[in-house]
């Protein structure tokens, strides 16, 4: 999975960037088709903002935002949000699968041979 980091009007320490990469790579356990995640770090006044854009093959793009007083906290929060969204999406996909015919059809009882 490709993780791209974009910084806008701020400097992000290497420690935070490496931690963000590790956390984003762990998200592939929720959706194995996850192909790329783009993290946008931005600072507005005293708030540190992180936006995560995750894309998967054949799926809609997932976007999560987080604001915090520190980039590290914002990365943790956006990771939790993405994990929750991906977990919910995966659960919905598995819930909508058809039940097997052996379970869907009622079992017929075979008539017993009665002796006359």
Rosetta silent file (secondary structure, phi, psi, omega in degrees, C-alpha in Angstrom):
SEQUENCE: XXXXXXXXXXXXXXXXXXXXXXXXXXXXXXXXXXXXXXXXXXXXXXXXXXXXXXXXXXXXXXXXXXXXXXXXXXXXXXXXXXXXXXXXXXXXXXXXXXXXXXXXXXXXXXXXXXXX
SCORE:     score description
SCORE:     0.000 S_00000001
   1 L     0.000  140.839 -178.621    0.000    0.000    0.000 S_00000001
   2 E   -95.239  129.756  176.901    1.222    3.462   -0.893 S_00000001
   3 E  -118.237  117.649  178.957    1.212    6.145    1.819 S_00000001
   4 E  -108.894  135.900  179.978    1.720    9.730    0.645 S_00000001
   5 E  -116.813  126.907  179.767    2.309   12.558    3.100 S_00000001
   6 E  -120.864  132.164  177.069    1.539   16.156    2.158 S_00000001
   7 E  -116.329  134.403  179.442    2.303   19.100    4.417 S_00000001
   8 E  -121.106  117.886  174.850    0.673   22.484    3.974 S_00000001
   9 L    56.962   34.751  179.329    2.108   25.558    5.696 S_00000001
  10 L  -161.245  167.387  174.122    3.791   23.527    8.436 S_00000001
  11 L  -116.859  128.459 -179.383    6.684   21.257    9.291 S_00000001
  12 L  -109.200  126.394  179.661    5.938   17.753   10.515 S_00000001
  13 L   -60.382  151.671 -179.995    8.669   15.932   12.497 S_00000001
  14 H   -61.867  -32.949  179.880   10.055   12.727   10.999 S_00000001
  15 H   -62.996  -42.893 -179.847    8.936   10.769   14.068 S_00000001
  16 H   -68.064  -39.659  179.350    5.314   11.753   13.479 S_00000001
  17 H   -63.820  -43.859 -179.455    5.568   10.960    9.763 S_00000001
  18 H   -67.262  -38.081  177.158    6.982    7.478   10.398 S_00000001
  19 H   -63.789  -41.109  179.098    4.317    6.801   13.057 S_00000001
  20 H   -63.829  -42.111  177.827    1.608    7.921   10.625 S_00000001
  21 H   -60.608  -45.327 -179.432    2.977    5.610    7.910 S_00000001
  22 H   -61.310  -44.655 -178.367    2.999    2.633   10.293 S_00000001
  23 H   -67.078  -37.928  179.750   -0.568    3.260   11.423 S_00000001
  24 H   -68.787  -34.930  178.575   -1.872    3.704    7.874 S_00000001
  25 H   -68.350  -28.708  177.794   -0.222    0.457    6.747 S_00000001
  26 H   -70.413  -19.080 -179.147   -2.014   -1.395    9.564 S_00000001
  27 H   -68.133  -15.587 -178.864   -5.358   -0.318    8.087 S_00000001
  28 H   -66.883  -14.593  176.972   -4.959   -2.868    5.300 S_00000001
  29 H   -71.262  -23.308  178.066   -6.199   -5.561    7.714 S_00000001
  30 L   -82.606  -32.291  177.970   -9.678   -3.995    7.514 S_00000001
  31 L  -143.923  103.328 -177.188   -9.709   -3.854    3.713 S_00000001
  32 L   -65.441  -17.960  179.513   -7.103   -5.886    1.830 S_00000001
  33 L   -85.494    2.794  179.527   -7.931   -4.010   -1.396 S_00000001
  34 E   -61.189  121.154 -173.937   -6.752   -0.717    0.125 S_00000001
  35 E  -105.931  -33.391 -177.021   -4.258    0.633   -2.399 S_00000001
  36 E  -153.171  147.321  174.549   -3.278    4.135   -1.256 S_00000001
  37 E  -132.240  130.444  176.919   -3.646    6.532    1.636 S_00000001
  38 E  -113.394  124.845  177.945   -2.873   10.230    1.405 S_00000001
  39 E  -106.646  127.171  179.346   -2.282   12.165    4.626 S_00000001
  40 E  -114.229  115.248  177.159   -2.559   15.948    4.521 S_00000001
  41 E   -96.993  133.894 -177.160   -1.039   17.792    7.481 S_00000001
  42 E  -147.334  146.473  178.247   -2.135   21.387    7.932 S_00000001
  43 E  -124.190  121.792  176.639   -1.845   23.966   10.688 S_00000001
  44 E  -120.278  118.458 -175.358   -4.456   26.662   11.186 S_00000001
  45 L    53.025 -112.727 -178.794   -3.811   29.059   14.029 S_00000001
  46 L  -109.167    7.508 -179.158   -3.120   26.763   16.969 S_00000001
  47 E  -100.338  135.369  175.465   -4.946   23.701   15.677 S_00000001
  48 E   -98.102  122.582 -177.060   -3.155   20.841   13.983 S_00000001
  49 E  -114.064  138.687  176.366   -5.335   19.282   11.300 S_00000001
  50 E  -130.192  132.037  176.831   -4.885   15.935    9.594 S_00000001
  51 E  -121.804  131.386  179.400   -6.948   14.694    6.683 S_00000001
  52 E  -116.566  129.441  178.886   -6.710   11.099    5.474 S_00000001
  53 E  -120.804  111.265 -177.649   -7.922   10.028    2.031 S_00000001
  54 E  -108.232  133.309  178.521   -7.982    6.259    1.545 S_00000001
  55 E  -126.569  141.879  179.872   -8.684    4.653   -1.801 S_00000001
  56 E  -129.115  155.002  179.427   -9.274    1.005   -2.617 S_00000001
  57 L   -66.268  124.310  176.590   -9.654   -0.851   -5.887 S_00000001
  58 L    75.073   12.656 -178.610  -13.298   -0.926   -6.911 S_00000001
  59 L  -126.783  165.723  175.406  -14.503    0.991   -3.851 S_00000001
  60 L   -74.896  154.340  177.662  -15.428    4.551   -3.008 S_00000001
  61 L   -73.602  139.265  179.821  -12.794    6.835   -1.549 S_00000001
  62 E  -108.871  131.898 -179.099  -12.940    7.211    2.239 S_00000001
  63 E  -124.174  135.706  177.032  -12.109   10.563    3.839 S_00000001
  64 E  -136.059  143.302 -179.677  -11.540   11.286    7.544 S_00000001
  65 E  -121.215  150.611  175.104  -10.620   14.548    9.301 S_00000001
  66 E  -151.143  139.724  175.542   -9.139   15.196   12.741 S_00000001
  67 E  -121.544  139.853  177.859   -8.170   18.322   14.696 S_00000001
  68 E  -157.130  176.717  179.705   -5.994   18.320   17.800 S_00000001
  69 L   -84.405   -8.756 -178.494   -3.441   20.371   19.693 S_00000001
  70 L  -143.269  146.824  179.430   -0.655   18.109   18.428 S_00000001
  71 H   -63.241  -35.374 -178.348   -0.054   16.274   15.140 S_00000001
  72 H   -62.971  -43.437  178.114    0.525   13.009   16.993 S_00000001
  73 H   -66.760  -38.473  179.290   -2.916   13.165   18.604 S_00000001
  74 H   -65.475  -38.175  178.060   -4.527   14.152   15.305 S_00000001
  75 H   -65.111  -42.914  178.353   -2.914   11.159   13.548 S_00000001
  76 H   -61.777  -42.969 -178.637   -4.216    8.804   16.238 S_00000001
  77 H   -66.474  -43.367 -179.282   -7.710   10.266   15.945 S_00000001
  78 H   -69.003  -31.087  176.128   -7.830   10.106   12.148 S_00000001
  79 H   -66.099  -42.923  177.957   -6.570    6.507   12.264 S_00000001
  80 H   -62.644  -41.326  179.945   -9.385    5.545   14.612 S_00000001
  81 H   -64.686  -45.099  179.113  -11.944    7.233   12.362 S_00000001
  82 H   -63.286  -42.141  179.567  -10.647    5.490    9.235 S_00000001
  83 H   -61.855  -41.076  179.631  -10.573    2.128   11.010 S_00000001
  84 H   -63.949  -43.905  179.765  -14.164    2.596   12.154 S_00000001
  85 H   -64.403  -47.042 -178.386  -15.333    3.504    8.635 S_00000001
  86 H   -66.049  -38.258  177.837  -13.460    0.620    6.996 S_00000001
  87 H   -63.393  -44.269 -179.991  -14.678   -1.848    9.651 S_00000001
  88 H   -64.705  -42.071 -179.382  -18.286   -0.740    9.151 S_00000001
  89 H   -65.085  -38.422  179.311  -17.970   -0.947    5.357 S_00000001
  90 H   -68.661  -39.844  178.613  -16.502   -4.446    5.537 S_00000001
  91 H   -63.938  -40.357  178.582  -19.247   -5.594    7.921 S_00000001
  92 H   -64.737  -37.828 -179.584  -21.924   -4.258    5.582 S_00000001
  93 H   -67.430  -38.117 -179.573  -20.369   -6.089    2.655 S_00000001
  94 H   -78.479  -29.336  178.581  -20.330   -9.398    4.500 S_00000001
  95 H   -69.875  -25.746 -174.587  -23.854   -8.944    5.917 S_00000001
  96 L   -91.045    4.986  178.062  -25.336   -8.483    2.450 S_00000001
  97 L   -76.950  148.411 -178.350  -24.128  -11.778    1.055 S_00000001
  98 L   -70.207  148.134  176.584  -26.780  -14.326    0.247 S_00000001
  99 L   -78.311  148.993  179.269  -27.348  -17.229    2.575 S_00000001
 100 L   -62.168  148.175 -178.465  -26.494  -20.665    1.215 S_00000001
 101 H   -61.048  -32.087 -179.539  -29.401  -22.542   -0.353 S_00000001
 102 H   -64.113  -27.761  178.388  -28.998  -25.398    2.092 S_00000001
 103 H   -93.579  -28.957 -175.563  -29.872  -22.992    4.906 S_00000001
 104 H   -75.908  -38.296 -179.063  -32.393  -20.850    3.044 S_00000001
 105 L   -84.146  139.530  177.592  -34.700  -23.652    1.891 S_00000001
 106 L   -68.545  143.633 -179.829  -36.726  -25.499    4.515 S_00000001
 107 L   -77.391  127.437  178.261  -35.678  -29.071    4.997 S_00000001
 108 L   -88.460  137.947  175.985  -38.269  -31.536    3.755 S_00000001
 109 L   -87.104  136.762  179.019  -38.878  -34.585    5.794 S_00000001
 110 L   -80.863  137.007 -179.458  -38.874  -37.765    3.834 S_00000001
 111 L   -67.450  140.641  178.673  -42.005  -39.871    4.247 S_00000001
 112 L   -81.206  147.679  177.918  -41.518  -42.998    6.202 S_00000001
 113 L   -75.414  115.862  178.593  -42.426  -46.270    4.554 S_00000001
 114 L   -99.094  140.138  178.942  -45.616  -47.423    6.167 S_00000001
 115 L   -93.881  136.809 -179.084  -46.607  -51.023    5.958 S_00000001
 116 L   -86.801    0.000    0.000  -50.188  -51.833    5.001 S_00000001
